[in-house]
């Protein structure tokens, strides 16, 4: 169920997404980037990503950055000198806010959201703050070997799936047009962080009891390409949608 609080689009033209790295490169084994977290934060107060070597899931919220440090999804504050092969941020300034209740899954939320926002050709940043009946997310265990260059297989090898019940927290979401791939993740890219900021991860599914959804529609997309040797020499290939769905949603 949706309950609209307000809606205006005066800020849309001023909204900008800043992305470090290329999704298509990361999916096919380019795990090292050149952008630091310090530089990333200079472009936004809200976002998500990872660190070099695909070592953890990163969340940027309310100007504060966190990254998972183990398979349990426990968070730590990363060094601002940490570099990332992929991250996406914006200065979050929502143009629409509404409430939802009793949304039983990610799939159901997407259906409801698509009914209200029929603009598949623009970008959107979403923040969902509320009470979750359940949430499923992955955390990546650090891999000392790190030789697997297929991200799907790398995640299968190193992920731990966490299921939490009755927890308060926030979802950080970026919704991108299908045509934006392989530059960025098409569809919904979602990370979670608990209200106490102690647990985080890449979301596969969720069940909302009640929550506030804040939405920012964005028409400008800026990308900072890596300049390191690995990326420059990498052959950025398109991958099958099934691979993307598996990496992003855990769908086999």
Secondary structure, 3 states (H helix, E strand, C coil): CEEEEEECCCCHHHCEEEEECCHHHHHCCCCCCCEEHHHHHCCCCEEEEECCCCCCEEEEECCEEEEECCCCCEEECCCCCCEECCEEEECCCCCEEEEEEEECCHHHHHHHHHHHCCCCCCEEEEEEEEEEEEEEEEEECCCCCCCCCCHHHHHHHHEEEEEEEEEEEEEEEEEECHHHCCCCCCEEEEEEEECCCCEEEEEEEEEEEEEEEEEEEECEEEEECCCCHHHHCCCCCCCCHHHHHHHHHCCC
